Amino acid sequence: MKELTISLDGEIKTPLYEQIYQYLKMEIQKRQILPGECLPSTRALSRHLQVSRSTVDLAYMQLISEGYIESVPYRGYFVCELEGVYQFNEEEIMQDEKKPGKLREYVYDFAVNGIDAQGFPQNQWRKISKEILQQDDISLFQLGDPQGEWELRQVLASYLHHARGVHCTPGQIIVGAGNDYLLMLLRVILGQHHVIAMENPTYKSAYRGFLELEYQVCSIPMDDAGMKIDELEKSGADIAYVMPSHQFPMGNVMPVKRRMQLLSWADEVRERYIIEDDYDSEFRYRGKPIPALQGYDGHQNVIYLGTFSKSIAPAIRISYMVLPEKLAERYGQRGSNFSATVSKVDQRIIEQLIRDGHYERHLNRMRALYKGKHDVLLAELKQMTDICQVFGENAGVHVGLTFTSGMTEQEAVERAAKQGVRIYGLSAYDTAGSMTADESQTVILGYATLSEEEIREGIDRLCKAWK
């Protein structure tokens, strides 16, 4: 313990040493300072409290004489175990905050989020981080550009153009700590008076985020191509939030025709926008890659969201938003007073990873890794073709199963749990409230966090549970 902030009153009759003694005594009795903790030295505490050292010495000596603390030569003053010294009353003890109840343990968790634990590019990250910190550049520790460092936005603009067909300049890109922050910033740019349409079922985090931002949100049903345009027209929404590259949780890849219909909808009325969340766009296993929706937009109506959470690691907390030019100008007026939310060091590391080609090589390794798991999962699921059908398997790191045997989602989840396997019901992502667990016959299985062997064993258990 380095410091203790004690409110001392020099105007009352109680001596300062006694005020220090009484404070420490009560803190120890209430277990705010626990047995075994080291107190500040008398020199450090006297300097911190702006009192004489002898004042602190007197307080400590009184505590030692009463058995509350002990002096260990060459080490300092330590709090004693008070059993037998002080009788605690329950109301005097501040109870430790209770830990959340232990969650049910599963042998295999087909989690729909997360990444392969071995996939993080640790060697490159460590090497580049070391090189950057050895540059002795003091500007790294100053507050950065709230829009994101220019060099990172430069390489991002180039990468997005070549990899995703996104057309933008560095000035249209905003870097932030996660999509949640970028959506909050977007509210500042766009204002509050909008109605947002989201696919149903959908990505619950974004849905709840919009509600917390006090937007009116409406759920639009989907077909195999994605959000139904006729239903969107009826909704009265002026912003549509979509995931055309790999819709979560259904796994649909929006075809070009539906993309064009969506863009036409946005172009019909001034100040209509599409928020394109390019979820899981890095991982595609079949068919030709489809460029981002933003690349088809000739009228500056698409707001593009991307992140490194899936491709590198969720803990990195670096996302980016590409604004239409008119909104980028509005950001300069309304949003540029917000401080940067991502450290300049992390931004420099990501920039170097992309610039030197490490990021592209890392993505290729991850694609091969996830493709292997994807193929193992589909091969194992063939033994259950009589009870379920697979969908959404062409991209991303999760698939869906729809039961043809009459088994409900709730029954499937419960049977799996008895075999030590965790799976996820589709009804959890239903924002319209039209689907119950009993009515739904669909579950979601993610595979990024499991090894190929764990996938095999997990599916074997599911087979036993469901047949």
C-alpha positions as CSV (number, residue, x, y, z in Angstrom):
1,M,0.0,0.0,0.0
2,K,1.6,3.3,-1.1
3,E,-0.8,5.9,0.1
4,L,-3.6,6.4,2.7
5,T,-5.8,9.5,2.3
6,I,-7.0,10.5,5.8
7,S,-9.1,13.6,6.4
8,L,-7.4,15.3,9.3
9,D,-9.0,18.3,11.2
10,G,-6.6,20.6,12.9
11,E,-9.4,22.7,14.4
12,I,-10.7,20.0,16.8
13,K,-9.3,19.0,20.2
14,T,-8.4,15.4,19.1
15,P,-4.7,15.3,18.4
16,L,-3.6,14.5,14.8
17,Y,-1.9,11.3,15.8
18,E,-5.1,10.1,17.4
19,Q,-7.1,10.9,14.3
20,I,-4.7,8.8,12.3
21,Y,-4.8,6.0,14.8
22,Q,-8.6,6.0,15.0
23,Y,-8.9,6.0,11.2
24,L,-6.5,3.0,10.7
25,K,-8.1,1.1,13.7
26,M,-11.6,1.4,12.1
27,E,-10.4,0.5,8.6
28,I,-8.7,-2.6,10.0
29,Q,-11.7,-3.6,12.1
30,K,-14.0,-3.2,9.1
31,R,-11.6,-5.2,7.0
32,Q,-11.1,-2.4,4.5
33,I,-7.4,-3.0,5.3
34,L,-6.8,-6.7,5.4
35,P,-4.5,-8.9,7.5
36,G,-1.0,-9.1,5.9
37,E,-1.3,-5.8,4.1
38,C,1.7,-3.5,4.3
39,L,1.0,0.1,5.5
40,P,2.9,3.1,4.1
41,S,6.2,3.9,5.8
42,T,6.0,6.6,8.5
43,R,8.1,8.9,6.3
44,A,5.8,8.3,3.2
45,L,2.6,8.8,5.2
46,S,3.8,11.9,7.0
47,R,4.8,13.4,3.6
48,H,1.5,12.5,2.0
49,L,-0.6,13.9,4.9
50,Q,1.6,16.9,5.4
51,V,2.2,16.2,9.1
52,S,5.4,15.6,11.1
53,R,6.9,12.1,11.1
54,S,6.6,11.9,14.9
55,T,2.8,12.3,14.6
56,V,2.6,9.2,12.4
57,D,5.1,7.4,14.6
58,L,2.8,7.9,17.6
59,A,-0.2,6.6,15.7
60,Y,1.7,3.5,14.6
61,M,3.1,2.8,18.1
62,Q,-0.4,2.9,19.5
63,L,-1.6,0.4,16.9
64,I,1.3,-1.9,17.6
65,S,0.7,-1.8,21.3
66,E,-3.0,-2.8,20.8
67,G,-2.0,-5.6,18.4
68,Y,-3.5,-4.2,15.2
69,I,-0.2,-3.9,13.3
70,E,3.3,-5.2,13.7
71,S,6.7,-3.9,12.7
72,V,8.9,-6.2,10.6
73,P,12.5,-5.1,10.5
74,Y,13.7,-3.9,7.1
75,R,10.3,-4.6,5.6
76,G,7.8,-2.2,7.2
77,Y,4.5,-2.2,9.1
78,F,2.0,-5.0,8.5
79,V,-1.6,-5.5,9.6
80,C,-2.1,-8.4,12.1
81,E,-4.6,-11.2,12.1
82,L,-7.2,-9.9,14.6
83,E,-8.7,-13.2,15.8
84,G,-8.7,-13.0,19.5
85,V,-7.8,-9.3,19.5
86,Y,-11.1,-7.8,18.3
87,Q,-14.6,-9.4,18.3
88,F,-16.3,-8.5,15.0
89,N,-20.0,-7.7,14.9
90,E,-21.6,-8.6,11.6
91,E,-22.9,-5.1,11.0
92,E,-19.4,-3.7,11.5
93,I,-17.9,-5.9,8.7
94,M,-18.3,-4.7,5.2
95,Q,-19.2,-7.9,3.4
96,D,-17.2,-8.7,0.3
97,E,-19.2,-8.3,-2.8
98,K,-20.6,-11.7,-3.7
99,K,-19.2,-13.3,-6.7
100,P,-21.7,-14.3,-9.4
101,G,-23.0,-17.8,-9.0
102,K,-20.9,-20.4,-10.7
103,L,-22.0,-20.8,-14.2
104,R,-22.8,-24.3,-15.5
105,E,-19.7,-26.0,-16.7
106,Y,-19.6,-27.4,-20.2
107,V,-17.0,-29.8,-21.7
108,Y,-17.5,-28.2,-25.1
109,D,-18.9,-24.8,-25.8
110,F,-19.8,-24.0,-29.4
111,A,-19.5,-20.3,-28.7
112,V,-20.7,-17.9,-31.4
113,N,-18.2,-15.3,-30.4
114,G,-14.5,-15.4,-29.7
115,I,-11.4,-16.5,-31.7
116,D,-9.0,-19.3,-31.9
117,A,-6.7,-18.8,-28.9
118,Q,-3.7,-19.8,-30.8
119,G,-4.4,-17.6,-33.7
120,F,-3.2,-14.3,-32.3
121,P,-0.1,-13.0,-34.3
122,Q,1.9,-12.8,-31.1
123,N,5.4,-12.9,-32.6
124,Q,4.7,-10.1,-35.0
125,W,2.8,-8.0,-32.4
126,R,5.6,-8.4,-29.9
127,K,8.3,-7.6,-32.5
128,I,6.5,-4.5,-33.9
129,S,5.6,-3.3,-30.4
130,K,9.2,-3.5,-29.3
131,E,10.4,-1.7,-32.4
132,I,7.9,1.1,-31.9
133,L,8.7,1.6,-28.2
134,Q,12.4,1.6,-28.9
135,Q,12.0,4.6,-31.2
136,D,12.0,6.9,-28.1
137,D,9.2,8.9,-29.7
138,I,7.6,10.9,-26.9
139,S,4.7,11.9,-29.1
140,L,3.4,8.3,-28.8
141,F,2.2,9.2,-25.3
142,Q,0.5,12.4,-26.2
143,L,-3.2,12.6,-26.9
144,G,-3.8,11.5,-30.5
145,D,-6.0,12.6,-33.3
146,P,-9.6,12.0,-32.3
147,Q,-10.4,10.6,-35.7
148,G,-7.5,8.1,-35.6
149,E,-3.9,8.5,-36.6
150,W,-3.5,9.7,-40.2
151,E,-1.0,7.0,-41.1
152,L,-3.4,4.2,-39.9
153,R,-6.3,5.7,-41.8
154,Q,-4.1,5.9,-44.9
155,V,-3.3,2.2,-44.9
156,L,-6.8,1.3,-43.9
157,A,-8.2,3.2,-46.9
158,S,-5.8,1.3,-49.2
159,Y,-6.5,-2.0,-47.6
160,L,-10.3,-1.6,-47.7
161,H,-10.2,-0.6,-51.3
162,H,-8.2,-3.7,-52.4
163,A,-9.7,-6.2,-50.0
164,R,-13.3,-5.1,-49.7
165,G,-13.9,-2.8,-52.7
166,V,-14.6,0.2,-50.3
167,H,-14.1,3.6,-51.9
168,C,-12.9,6.2,-49.4
169,T,-10.2,8.7,-48.4
170,P,-8.4,8.7,-45.0
171,G,-10.5,11.8,-44.2
172,Q,-13.7,9.7,-44.2
173,I,-12.4,7.1,-41.8
174,I,-12.9,7.3,-38.0
175,V,-11.0,4.9,-35.7
176,G,-12.6,4.0,-32.3
177,A,-12.5,1.6,-29.4
178,G,-15.1,-0.9,-30.7
179,N,-18.3,-0.6,-32.7
180,D,-20.3,0.5,-29.6
181,Y,-18.3,3.7,-29.4
182,L,-18.6,4.3,-33.1
183,L,-22.4,4.0,-32.9
184,M,-22.5,6.5,-30.0
185,L,-20.4,8.8,-32.1
186,L,-22.7,8.3,-35.1
187,R,-25.6,9.4,-32.9
188,V,-23.8,12.7,-32.3
189,I,-23.2,13.1,-36.1
190,L,-26.7,12.1,-37.3
191,G,-28.8,13.3,-34.4
192,Q,-31.4,11.4,-32.5
193,H,-34.6,11.7,-34.6
194,H,-34.2,8.7,-36.8
195,V,-36.0,5.3,-37.0
196,I,-33.6,2.4,-37.4
197,A,-34.6,-0.8,-39.2
198,M,-32.7,-4.0,-38.3
199,E,-33.0,-7.5,-39.7
200,N,-34.8,-10.0,-37.5
201,P,-33.2,-12.1,-36.0
202,T,-30.3,-9.9,-35.6
203,Y,-27.1,-8.9,-33.7
204,K,-28.5,-8.2,-30.2
205,S,-25.6,-6.0,-29.1
206,A,-26.2,-3.4,-31.8
207,Y,-30.0,-3.7,-31.3
208,R,-29.7,-3.0,-27.6
209,G,-27.1,-0.3,-28.2
210,F,-29.5,1.7,-30.5
211,L,-32.2,1.4,-27.8
212,E,-29.8,2.7,-25.2
213,L,-29.1,5.6,-27.5
214,E,-32.8,6.3,-27.5
215,Y,-33.4,5.5,-31.1
216,Q,-36.7,4.0,-32.3
217,V,-35.8,0.6,-33.6
218,C,-38.0,-1.7,-35.7
219,S,-37.5,-5.3,-36.7
220,I,-37.7,-6.3,-40.3
221,P,-38.3,-9.9,-41.3
222,M,-35.8,-11.6,-43.6
223,D,-35.9,-14.0,-46.5
224,D,-32.9,-16.0,-48.0
225,A,-31.6,-12.8,-49.6
226,G,-31.7,-10.7,-46.4
227,M,-33.9,-7.8,-45.2
228,K,-37.2,-7.7,-47.1
229,I,-37.3,-4.4,-48.9
230,D,-41.2,-4.2,-49.1
231,E,-41.3,-4.5,-45.3
232,L,-38.6,-1.9,-45.0
233,E,-40.6,0.5,-47.1
234,K,-43.6,0.0,-44.8
235,S,-41.6,0.5,-41.6
236,G,-41.1,4.2,-41.9
237,A,-37.4,3.8,-41.1
238,D,-34.8,6.1,-42.5
239,I,-31.7,4.1,-41.5
240,A,-31.2,0.4,-42.2
241,Y,-28.6,-1.6,-40.3
242,V,-27.6,-4.6,-42.3
243,M,-24.8,-7.3,-42.3
244,P,-24.6,-8.2,-46.0
245,S,-21.3,-10.1,-46.0
246,H,-22.5,-12.6,-43.4
247,Q,-25.7,-11.9,-41.5
248,F,-25.6,-12.7,-37.8
249,P,-27.0,-15.1,-36.8
250,M,-28.6,-16.5,-40.0
251,G,-25.3,-16.6,-42.0
252,N,-27.0,-15.2,-45.2
253,V,-24.8,-13.5,-47.8
254,M,-26.8,-10.8,-49.4
255,P,-26.9,-11.2,-53.2
256,V,-26.1,-8.3,-55.5
257,K,-29.8,-7.8,-56.6
258,R,-30.9,-7.3,-53.0
259,R,-28.0,-4.9,-52.4
260,M,-29.1,-2.8,-55.4
261,Q,-32.7,-2.7,-54.0
262,L,-31.4,-1.6,-50.7
263,L,-29.3,1.2,-52.2
264,S,-32.3,2.3,-54.3
265,W,-34.4,2.5,-51.1
266,A,-31.7,4.7,-49.5
267,D,-31.6,7.0,-52.5
268,E,-35.3,7.6,-52.7
269,V,-35.4,10.1,-49.7
270,R,-32.9,12.7,-48.6
271,E,-30.9,11.8,-45.4
272,R,-31.7,8.1,-45.6
273,Y,-28.7,5.9,-44.7
274,I,-27.6,2.3,-44.7
275,I,-25.2,1.2,-41.9
276,E,-23.2,-1.7,-43.3
277,D,-21.7,-3.9,-40.6
278,D,-19.1,-5.9,-42.5
279,Y,-19.4,-8.7,-40.0
280,D,-17.1,-11.8,-40.6
281,S,-16.3,-10.5,-44.1
282,E,-12.7,-11.9,-43.9
283,F,-13.9,-15.5,-43.8
284,R,-15.6,-16.9,-46.9
285,Y,-15.3,-20.6,-47.9
286,R,-17.4,-20.9,-51.1
287,G,-18.2,-18.8,-54.1
288,K,-16.6,-15.7,-55.3
289,P,-16.0,-12.9,-52.8
290,I,-18.6,-10.2,-52.9
291,P,-17.4,-6.6,-52.4
292,A,-18.8,-4.5,-49.6
293,L,-22.1,-2.8,-50.2
294,Q,-20.3,0.5,-49.8
295,G,-18.4,-0.1,-53.0
296,Y,-21.7,-0.2,-55.0
297,D,-22.9,3.1,-53.5
298,G,-22.7,5.9,-55.9
299,H,-24.7,8.4,-53.9
300,Q,-22.9,8.5,-50.5
301,N,-25.6,6.8,-48.5
302,V,-23.7,3.9,-46.9
303,I,-21.9,4.1,-43.5
304,Y,-19.4,1.3,-43.3
305,L,-18.4,-0.4,-40.0
306,G,-15.4,-2.8,-39.7
307,T,-13.4,-4.2,-36.8
308,F,-10.2,-6.2,-36.0
309,S,-12.0,-8.1,-33.2
310,K,-12.6,-11.2,-35.3
311,S,-9.5,-11.1,-37.5
312,I,-7.0,-10.4,-34.7
313,A,-8.6,-10.4,-31.2
314,P,-11.5,-8.9,-29.4
315,A,-9.3,-7.4,-26.7
316,I,-7.6,-5.1,-29.3
317,R,-10.7,-3.0,-29.3
318,I,-10.0,-1.2,-32.6
319,S,-12.9,-0.6,-35.0
320,Y,-13.3,1.8,-37.8
321,M,-16.1,3.6,-39.5
322,V,-16.2,5.0,-43.1
323,L,-18.5,7.9,-43.4
324,P,-20.0,9.4,-46.6
325,E,-18.3,12.6,-47.4
326,K,-21.2,14.8,-46.3
327,L,-21.3,13.1,-42.9
328,A,-17.5,13.3,-42.6
329,E,-17.9,17.1,-42.9
330,R,-20.6,17.0,-40.2
331,Y,-18.2,15.0,-38.0
332,G,-15.8,17.8,-38.2
333,Q,-18.5,20.2,-36.9
334,R,-20.0,18.0,-34.2
335,G,-17.8,15.1,-33.3
336,S,-14.2,16.1,-33.5
337,N,-14.1,17.5,-29.9
338,F,-14.3,13.8,-28.6
339,S,-10.9,12.6,-27.6
340,A,-9.1,9.6,-29.2
341,T,-10.2,6.3,-27.6
342,V,-7.5,4.0,-29.0
343,S,-3.9,4.3,-27.9
344,K,-1.4,5.7,-30.4
345,V,0.8,2.7,-29.7
346,D,-1.9,0.1,-30.7
347,Q,-2.7,2.2,-33.8
348,R,0.9,2.2,-34.8
349,I,1.1,-1.5,-34.4
350,I,-1.9,-2.2,-36.5
351,E,-0.7,0.3,-39.2
352,Q,2.7,-1.5,-39.3
353,L,1.0,-5.0,-39.5
354,I,-1.0,-3.9,-42.5
355,R,1.8,-1.9,-44.2
356,D,4.3,-4.7,-44.0
357,G,2.0,-7.4,-45.1
358,H,1.8,-9.2,-41.8
359,Y,-1.9,-8.7,-41.5
360,E,-2.6,-10.2,-44.9
361,R,-0.4,-13.3,-44.1
362,H,-2.1,-13.6,-40.7
363,L,-5.6,-13.5,-42.4
364,N,-4.5,-16.2,-44.8
365,R,-3.4,-18.4,-41.9
366,M,-6.7,-17.8,-40.0
367,R,-8.7,-18.5,-43.1
368,A,-6.9,-21.9,-43.5
369,L,-7.3,-22.6,-39.8
370,Y,-11.1,-21.8,-39.8
371,K,-11.6,-23.6,-43.1
372,G,-10.2,-26.7,-41.6
373,K,-12.5,-26.5,-38.6
374,H,-15.5,-25.6,-40.9
375,D,-14.9,-28.7,-43.0
376,V,-14.6,-30.9,-40.0
377,L,-17.8,-29.6,-38.5
378,L,-19.8,-30.1,-41.7
379,A,-18.3,-33.6,-42.2
380,E,-19.3,-34.5,-38.6
381,L,-22.8,-33.1,-39.0
382,K,-23.5,-35.4,-41.9
383,Q,-24.3,-38.1,-39.4
384,M,-27.3,-36.1,-38.4
385,T,-28.9,-35.3,-41.8
386,D,-32.0,-37.3,-40.7
387,I,-32.7,-34.9,-37.9
388,C,-31.4,-31.5,-38.9
389,Q,-30.3,-29.3,-41.9
390,V,-27.3,-27.0,-41.9
391,F,-27.5,-23.4,-43.2
392,G,-25.3,-20.4,-43.3
393,E,-22.2,-22.5,-43.8
394,N,-20.6,-20.5,-46.7
395,A,-18.9,-17.8,-44.6
396,G,-18.0,-16.8,-41.1
397,V,-17.3,-19.0,-38.1
398,H,-20.7,-20.3,-37.1
399,V,-23.4,-22.3,-38.7
400,G,-27.1,-22.9,-38.0
401,L,-29.1,-26.1,-37.6
402,T,-32.8,-26.4,-38.2
403,F,-34.4,-29.6,-36.9
404,T,-36.5,-31.6,-39.2
405,S,-37.4,-34.2,-36.6
406,G,-39.8,-32.0,-34.7
407,M,-37.4,-31.3,-31.9
408,T,-37.6,-27.8,-30.5
409,E,-34.8,-25.4,-29.8
410,Q,-35.4,-25.6,-26.0
411,E,-35.3,-29.4,-26.1
412,A,-32.2,-29.5,-28.2
413,V,-30.4,-27.1,-25.9
414,E,-31.4,-29.0,-22.8
415,R,-30.4,-32.4,-24.2
416,A,-27.0,-31.0,-25.3
417,A,-26.4,-29.5,-21.9
418,K,-26.9,-33.0,-20.3
419,Q,-24.1,-34.2,-22.5
420,G,-21.8,-31.3,-21.4
421,V,-22.2,-29.4,-24.7
422,R,-23.3,-25.8,-24.9
423,I,-25.2,-24.6,-28.0
424,Y,-27.3,-21.4,-28.6
425,G,-30.9,-21.0,-29.5
426,L,-32.0,-18.8,-32.4
427,S,-34.8,-17.3,-30.3
428,A,-32.3,-15.3,-28.2
429,Y,-31.7,-13.1,-31.3
430,D,-35.4,-12.5,-32.1
431,T,-36.0,-8.8,-31.6
432,A,-39.6,-8.9,-32.8
433,G,-40.6,-11.2,-29.9
434,S,-42.5,-13.4,-32.3
435,M,-40.5,-16.5,-31.6
436,T,-40.4,-18.6,-28.4
437,A,-37.9,-21.2,-27.5
438,D,-40.7,-23.8,-27.9
439,E,-41.7,-22.6,-31.3
440,S,-38.2,-22.3,-32.7
441,Q,-36.5,-25.3,-34.2
442,T,-33.1,-23.7,-34.9
443,V,-29.8,-23.5,-33.0
444,I,-26.5,-21.9,-33.7
445,L,-23.1,-23.5,-33.4
446,G,-19.8,-21.5,-33.5
447,Y,-16.5,-23.2,-33.9
448,A,-13.7,-20.6,-33.8
449,T,-12.7,-21.4,-30.2
450,L,-12.7,-25.2,-30.5
451,S,-10.0,-27.4,-31.9
452,E,-10.8,-29.9,-34.7
453,E,-10.7,-32.7,-32.2
454,E,-13.0,-30.9,-29.8
455,I,-15.4,-30.3,-32.7
456,R,-15.5,-34.0,-33.5
457,E,-16.0,-35.0,-29.9
458,G,-18.6,-32.3,-29.3
459,I,-20.7,-33.3,-32.3
460,D,-20.5,-37.0,-31.2
461,R,-22.0,-36.0,-27.9
462,L,-24.7,-33.9,-29.7
463,C,-25.5,-36.9,-31.9
464,K,-26.0,-39.1,-28.8
465,A,-28.2,-36.3,-27.2
466,W,-30.5,-35.8,-30.2
467,K,-30.9,-39.3,-31.6
